[in-house]
Amino acid sequence: MSLKEQLIHTLHKQEGHAENKISVVGVGAVGMACAISILMKDLADELALVDVVEDKLRGEMLDLQHGSLFLKTPKIVSGKDYSVTAHSKLVIVTAGARQQEGESRLNLVQRNVNIFKFIIPNVVKYSPDCKLLIVSNPVDILTYVAWKISGFPKHRVIGSGCNLDSARFRHLMGERLGIHPLSCHGWIVGEHGDSSVPVWSGVNVAGVSLKTLHPDLGTDADKEHWKEVHKQVVDSAYEVIKLKGYTSWAIGLSVGDLAESIMKNLRRVHPISTIVKGLHGIKDDVFLSVPCVLGSNGITDVVKMILKPEEEDKLRKSADTLWAIQKELQF
Ligand SMILES: NC(=O)c1ccc[n+]([C@@H]2O[C@H](COP(=O)([O-])OP(=O)(O)OC[C@H]3O[C@@H](n4cnc5c(N)ncnc54)[C@H](O)[C@@H]3O)[C@@H](O)[C@H]2O)c1
């Protein structure tokens, strides 16, 4: 008898697959920040990692496994083959080329579409019922690409979108006011990145509208220059990339927050990317961030924001820009 047989008497052989599995495709800076965030929040009973660079992939898996004593995710696996992702509830895609210093997110697009043509069919093959959460940039276009390639219903294809932009805004607002970001409410919607739209009319603390107190909020006439806060949000990825080469911790934490809403069916409202055709006068199949109700079925509902005509114009302009790029893409 082996030591294990001497030690253990089995009553029931454990079979079947994980109940709450999450997979992360791409183990770069962003993928690993998402992975550690998910692990620290105890969201999964199995975590699978996939990448094309096998040594790095195995190294990252081992490094996480060595932390198992401090975690409550009993199985961490990895592989180049997508069979390791089978039966995932949620698949997070962070794979792809990243922005170079000064490169716009839109420049990345066709490079990452080609990568998605391989990734998405493989994910679908092994987890046909999963929710897909796209993080790779340009995130709004790649969420559309993932939706097209996967053939999934629209509620199960989600882009991380302006979740990070809004978090950055609330952090900066909190710094100005000396209040925790959780109590500083403000929504950045539209395209993730350069043309995102701050909804100044909704900015509030405890339901007290900052625009009512200070009507110049967000305008060029504002002596307190609150518009700068949005500019800082837009510039922040470029600034961090310039300083440390990439962004990782904030996006990882924000993806962990989205994963929590999905895995625990919280139905919280997040500014994330979904198909906006039919909203705010948008007529094409584009994905932009709006406040979305997120739970175990993915995005089930959208909160219809009351926007100013100029804010709606900006959204429609983003939609036109995205559509002009999308219709040229080679699938
Ligand atoms: N949505 C957001 O708010 C947000 C924020 C930050 C970064 N990003 C984006 O996330 C992506 C990843 O950024 P990063 O800094 O981790 O980049 P990175 O270069 O560190 O990692 C990318 C990883 O993808 C892997 N990869 C490439 N092709 C692959 C394929 N076919 N299958 C599986 N894996 C593949 C690479 O080997 C690498 O490990 C970028 O597109 C970046 O722009 C998005």
The ligand as a Tripos MOL2 file, in Angstrom:
@<TRIPOS>MOLECULE
LIG
   44    48     1     0     0
SMALL
NO_CHARGES

@<TRIPOS>ATOM
      1 N1         -9.1050   47.6840  -21.7540 N.am      1 LIG1
      2 C1         -8.2450   48.3160  -20.9810 C.2       1 LIG1
      3 O1         -8.6410   49.1850  -20.1890 O.2       1 LIG1
      4 C2         -6.7760   47.9660  -21.0710 C.ar      1 LIG1
      5 C3         -5.8540   48.4740  -20.1370 C.ar      1 LIG1
      6 C4         -4.5110   48.0980  -20.2680 C.ar      1 LIG1
      7 C5         -4.1010   47.2880  -21.3290 C.ar      1 LIG1
      8 N2         -5.0160   46.8260  -22.2290 N.ar      1 LIG1
      9 C6         -4.6430   45.9630  -23.3690 C.3       1 LIG1
     10 O2         -4.4060   44.6380  -22.8920 O.3       1 LIG1
     11 C7         -3.5760   43.9570  -23.8500 C.3       1 LIG1
     12 C8         -2.4450   43.2380  -23.1370 C.3       1 LIG1
     13 O3         -1.5390   44.1710  -22.5990 O.3       1 LIG1
     14 P1         -0.2220   43.6780  -21.8670 P.3       1 LIG1
     15 O4          0.4450   44.8870  -21.3140 O.co2     1 LIG1
     16 O5         -0.5430   42.5390  -20.9570 O.co2     1 LIG1
     17 O6          0.6330   43.1270  -23.0950 O.3       1 LIG1
     18 P2          1.7980   42.0380  -23.0120 P.3       1 LIG1
     19 O7          2.5710   42.1910  -24.2780 O.co2     1 LIG1
     20 O8          2.4970   42.1140  -21.7010 O.co2     1 LIG1
     21 O9          1.0070   40.6530  -23.0280 O.3       1 LIG1
     22 C9          0.2980   40.1790  -24.1110 C.3       1 LIG1
     23 C10         0.3610   38.6730  -24.0470 C.3       1 LIG1
     24 O10        -0.4440   38.1490  -25.0930 O.3       1 LIG1
     25 C11         0.2120   36.9890  -25.5570 C.3       1 LIG1
     26 N3         -0.2740   36.5950  -26.8760 N.ar      1 LIG1
     27 C12         0.0250   37.1370  -28.0890 C.ar      1 LIG1
     28 N4         -0.6110   36.4540  -29.0440 N.ar      1 LIG1
     29 C13        -1.3460   35.4870  -28.4360 C.ar      1 LIG1
     30 C14        -2.2170   34.4670  -28.8970 C.ar      1 LIG1
     31 N5         -2.4790   34.2990  -30.1900 N.pl3     1 LIG1
     32 N6         -2.7640   33.6320  -27.9820 N.ar      1 LIG1
     33 C15        -2.5170   33.7700  -26.6740 C.ar      1 LIG1
     34 N7         -1.6890   34.7190  -26.1770 N.ar      1 LIG1
     35 C16        -1.1160   35.5600  -27.0560 C.ar      1 LIG1
     36 C17         1.6890   37.3660  -25.5360 C.3       1 LIG1
     37 O11         2.5380   36.2180  -25.5860 O.3       1 LIG1
     38 C18         1.7820   38.1100  -24.2160 C.3       1 LIG1
     39 O12         2.0980   37.2480  -23.1410 O.3       1 LIG1
     40 C19        -3.1280   45.0320  -24.8420 C.3       1 LIG1
     41 O13        -3.9280   44.9670  -26.0060 O.3       1 LIG1
     42 C20        -3.3600   46.3370  -24.0870 C.3       1 LIG1
     43 O14        -3.5110   47.4360  -24.9320 O.3       1 LIG1
     44 C21        -6.3410   47.1420  -22.1050 C.ar      1 LIG1
@<TRIPOS>BOND
     1     1     2 1
     2     2     3 2
     3     2     4 1
     4     4     5 ar
     5     4    44 ar
     6     5     6 ar
     7     6     7 ar
     8     7     8 ar
     9     8     9 1
    10     8    44 ar
    11     9    10 1
    12     9    42 1
    13    10    11 1
    14    11    12 1
    15    11    40 1
    16    12    13 1
    17    13    14 1
    18    14    15 2
    19    14    16 1
    20    14    17 1
    21    17    18 1
    22    18    19 2
    23    18    20 1
    24    18    21 1
    25    21    22 1
    26    22    23 1
    27    23    24 1
    28    23    38 1
    29    24    25 1
    30    25    26 1
    31    25    36 1
    32    26    27 ar
    33    26    35 ar
    34    27    28 ar
    35    28    29 ar
    36    29    30 ar
    37    29    35 ar
    38    30    31 1
    39    30    32 ar
    40    32    33 ar
    41    33    34 ar
    42    34    35 ar
    43    36    37 1
    44    36    38 1
    45    38    39 1
    46    40    41 1
    47    40    42 1
    48    42    43 1
@<TRIPOS>SUBSTRUCTURE
     1 LIG1         1 GROUP 0 **** ****
